[in-house]
Amino acid sequence: MEVGVGEGWGGGPMVSVAYDKSSAHKDCRISGWLRRRDDPEVYTVIRLAEFTYDLEKSNAQTFNVLDPAVSGLVDTVRLGFTSNHGSPSHTCIYRLRVHGHEPNVVSMMAMQQ
């Protein structure tokens, strides 16, 4: 699984913030959640990735999962920020893309038990 995060600078829909990058997310964490089939109120949280969004690199940046062996099956992905690039009032994100593959039925059933 790969996670791609991008901001709207460079002619995209958020062109009005193109000159002030202080609201861009900086230190981020991606978590995957898997809810139990028999009790949707109970879930397992897996830390998938932690990264720093670099303003000097491309607007769209890709980050690999920390440990693919433990990432497993998730039904919800959550993006969290612990900092931005300086704005005291808000943090902006334009797009989050998650790339992975659909597991086969046998492995899904084994993980749901």
Secondary structure as the mmCIF struct_conf table of DSSP 4:
data_model
#
loop_
_struct_conf.conf_type_id
_struct_conf.id
_struct_conf.beg_label_comp_id
_struct_conf.beg_label_asym_id
_struct_conf.beg_label_seq_id
_struct_conf.end_label_comp_id
_struct_conf.end_label_asym_id
_struct_conf.end_label_seq_id
STRN STRN1 GLU A 2 GLY A 6
BEND BEND1 GLY A 8 GLY A 8
BEND BEND2 GLY A 10 GLY A 12
TURN_TY1_P TURN_TY1_P1 PRO A 13 MET A 14
HELX_RH_3T_P HELX_RH_3T_P1 VAL A 15 VAL A 17
TURN_TY1_P TURN_TY1_P2 ALA A 18 TYR A 19
HELX_RH_3T_P HELX_RH_3T_P2 LYS A 21 SER A 23
STRN STRN2 ALA A 24 HIS A 25
STRN STRN3 ASP A 27 ARG A 35
BEND BEND3 ARG A 37 ASP A 38
TURN_TY1_P TURN_TY1_P3 PRO A 40 GLU A 41
STRN STRN4 TYR A 43 THR A 52
TURN_TY1_P TURN_TY1_P4 LEU A 55 GLU A 56
BEND BEND4 LYS A 57 LYS A 57
BEND BEND5 ASN A 59 ASN A 59
STRN STRN5 ALA A 60 ASN A 64
BEND BEND6 LEU A 66 LEU A 66
HELX_RH_AL_P HELX_RH_AL_P1 PRO A 68 SER A 71
BEND BEND7 ASP A 75 ASP A 75
STRN STRN6 THR A 76 PHE A 81
BEND BEND8 THR A 82 THR A 82
STRN STRN7 ASN A 84 ASN A 84
BEND BEND9 HIS A 85 GLY A 86
BEND BEND10 PRO A 88 SER A 89
STRN STRN8 CYS A 92 CYS A 92
STRN STRN9 ARG A 95 HIS A 99
HELX_LH_PP_P HELX_LH_PP_P1 GLU A 102 ASN A 104
HELX_RH_AL_P HELX_RH_AL_P2 VAL A 105 GLN A 112
#
